[in-house]
Amino acid sequence: MKTHARLYASFSTILAPAFVGGLALASAPAAAGGVTAGTLIQNTANASFDEAGGSRNVTSNTVTVRVDELLDVTVTSRDSGPVTAPPGNAVLTFEVTNQGNGPEAFRLTANPSVSGNNFDTTVRGIAIDSNNNGVYDEGVDQILTAPQTTPVLDPDARLTVFVLVTVPQTVANGQRSDVALAAEAVTGSGAPGTVFAQAGAGGGDAIAGMTSALATARGALTTAVATVQLVKSVTLRDPFGGTSAVKGTVATFTIEARVDGSGEVRNLTVTDPIPTGTTYAPGSLRLDGNPLSDAADADAGAVSGGSGVTVNLGTAPAGARRSVSFNVVID
């Protein structure tokens, strides 16, 4: 005869003066939450004794205990520190670990409105690392639909999760914003010891563990906002060796592009029309003192009668100083 009981039920006692215990676990690898949920723990006792000049053995009934499912989860940020981001889209990386002893899925919630933020981001979505490379790959990694729920994770299994956010255009340089990611067991959460009857693996109960089956971690962003300032100056050299603005005077225009803040700007292009009443001096275009051709070719500069001077500076990091200069002659 077999007796089924819960994990915390006592093993049955046997009516024998001598006891030798036998304990059997049905293929139960150790997990973070202990023996795998649904495992049957069986116990049968034996007694041996002498009677009427002979040896005899008796066995007890077998007690079977089904291990209940413990619900536990942890969430950690996988970013080494605050993620530096300009206005626009950014990604925060987290890891969700099933610390329980049974297969479980977890419902994810991202909260961008954390107390103490200098600004709040907008959450665009939550994605899972479909190709397990630890980096968000747009169009490859699966974006979860509401309610955002992970696949079922085995005990001790880990899943990389990406929170996709948008940094508003109105932020200033060096501001910080935290985003909190919560993971809650789909079976339920509650104070440690809360029981969800017959909701566990194998038909046993599910019980909230020390994490209450609900965990939260924060990821952080700091803004990198670069600003560009153009400072223009002119020097004059007249035909008489002076600095008068007369017919034939050569005017040298210099435009300094100053990038401040942090981060970088991309596709930085300086344009300057040729002033009315002047004529461009061919071959005079310079970038940081180095000559550029006037033609629209492989180098960064070009000059045309319609748009004037154009110089493409490309990507410029904060702190960069780039100088564009060219000459015109007063008509």
Helices and strands as residue ranges (DSSP letters): E 2-6, E 20-25, E 30-31, E 34-35, E 40-51, E 54-59, E 62-66, E 69-71, E 73-77, E 83-85, E 88-98, E 106-111, E 122-128, E 142-143, E 158-167, E 176-185, E 195-196, G 201-203, E 206-208, E 214-223, E 226-237, E 250-261, E 264-272, E 278-280, E 286-287, E 290-291, E 301-304, E 308-317, E 321-330
